[in-house]
Amino acid sequence: MDAITNKQEEYIKILSSYEATKKEDEGDIAAYLKEHNKKEISQLSKKEASELIQILLQRPTEYVFLCGKKATLHKREVNCYHVLGDVEACMHACPNSTVGGDVNNCPYWKKSFEQSFE
């Protein structure tokens, strides 16, 4: 049986580190470990780690946009936005319906852009 990889272990830590879902995620991890007779995440196999990751990905979490607005998004999306950046989040998931995926319609981005040239 192949042991959990470092990347899987790190991803489980990331997925269970969001403040809005931390307690529930810890509960899911504890229940999964108990169900599989393991005491620690590091004892999981690759397959078990993959199953646990899928469980953790199911719970949406809160994302705070640069303008301060909040939305509940899937963890997979939130992880992408942490990697790809805030513009990507605003283009694809902005909770302001008047923006409509175009950051040029966002007063926050316009102001931020204009200030960068001052």
N, C-alpha and C positions, 0 to 999 in steps of 0.2 A: 504494500500500500504506500503510495507516494505521500510524503509529508507536506503540510501546508507550505506555500512559498512565502518568502519575505514580502513580496508585493501583495499577496492576498492578506497577510496579517496586517500590513500597513493600511490596506484599503478598509478592512474591518474597523480599524481604529479611527479612520477618517469618517466612515459612515456612522459610527456611534459617538462622534464628538460634537454633533450639533446640539446646542443648548436646548432648543425647542423640543427635541425628542430623546435627549440623553437617558432619562429614566426608563422610558419604554424600550429603548434599544438595549440597555443593560439587562432589562428583564428578558428580552428575546434571546440575548446571548446566553444568559444563565440557564434559561429553559432549554436551549439547544444543546448546550454542553451537558446538562443533566440527562437529557434524552439520549445522548450518545456516550454516556459514561466517561466524560472527559472533565478534567478539573480546570484546564486552561486552554485558551485559543491555540496556543502553540502545539497542542497535542492533536489537533484536527488533521485529517487527511486533506489532500487537494480537493477531493470531491465534496467532503463535508464543509470545507471552507467556502467553496463555491455556493453550496446550498445556503449557508448562513448569510453570505453576501446578498443573495437574492431575497432573503427574508428582510434584511435591513434596508434594501432598496425599495421595498414596498411602502414604507412609511414616508409620507411627504414631510417636508420641513419648511421652516420659514426662511425666506430670502429677503434681505433688505437691499433695495436699490440705492444707488448713490444719492438720489433725490430724497431718500428717507422713507419712501413708500415701501410697504411690505406686501408680500404675496406668499401663498403656500404653493410650493413647487415640489416635484419629485426630486429625490436626492441625486439622481443621475443628472438632471438638468442643473442643479445647484453646483455639483462638482464640475460640470463643463464650464459654467460661468466663472467659477473660481480660476479655471485654467485659461479660458479664452478672453476673459475680461468683462468689464462692466458694460461696454458698448454692446457686446453680443447679448447680454442679458436684457438690456433695454430694447434692442431690436426684436427679440423673440418673445419676451414675456412681460413687457411693461404693463402694469395694472391700469395705467391711464389710457382709456379707450380713445382719447383724442390724438394720441401719439401714433397709433396704428402701425407700429413697427418701423416708423421713420423717425430716427432720433432728431432730424431737423425740425420736427413738429414739437419737440420737447423744449419748453422754456428753460429747464435746468441745463440741458446740453448747450443751448444757444448762449446762455449767460456764461457757462464755463468756457466755451469756445472763444467768445469775445474777450474774456479776461485773459486768455492765454496770449493775446496779441498786445496787451497793454503794457 
